[in-house]
Amino acid sequence: MTQPNPIDYLDQVAAAVLGLRRNTARAVEAGRLGAAAGERWLDHLSSGPFLATAAFFVVLAEAPH
């Protein structure tokens, strides 16, 4: 059995979590980003490492009895 390449795995995780292609396509469809600019941006991201961040909010609540 071969081990997966960790970089390929991280790319897949980043694609699933951040949805860069999906969200770029949505921006193009909404007219917020040109198709050529979206492709250039995605090509640029795939040409080397980049930093991406995300904020998650967790809310815990309890209903009164």
Backbone hydrogen bonds, N-H to C=O, Kabsch-Sander energy under -0.5 kcal/mol:
donor,donor_aa,acceptor,acceptor_aa,energy
9,Y,5,N,-2.3
10,L,6,P,-2.5
11,D,7,I,-2.4
12,Q,8,D,-2.1
13,V,9,Y,-2.4
14,A,10,L,-3.0
15,A,11,D,-2.4
16,A,12,Q,-2.1
17,V,13,V,-3.0
18,L,14,A,-2.7
19,G,14,A,-0.7
19,G,15,A,-1.1
23,N,19,G,-3.4
24,T,20,L,-2.1
25,A,21,R,-2.5
26,R,22,R,-2.0
27,A,23,N,-2.1
28,V,24,T,-2.2
29,E,25,A,-2.7
30,A,26,R,-2.0
31,G,28,V,-1.3
32,R,27,A,-2.2
33,L,27,A,-1.1
38,G,34,G,-2.5
39,E,35,A,-2.2
40,R,36,A,-2.5
41,W,37,A,-2.3
42,L,38,G,-2.4
43,D,39,E,-2.7
44,H,40,R,-2.4
45,L,41,W,-2.3
46,S,42,L,-1.9
47,S,43,D,-0.7
47,S,44,H,-0.9
48,G,45,L,-0.8
59,V,57,F,-0.5
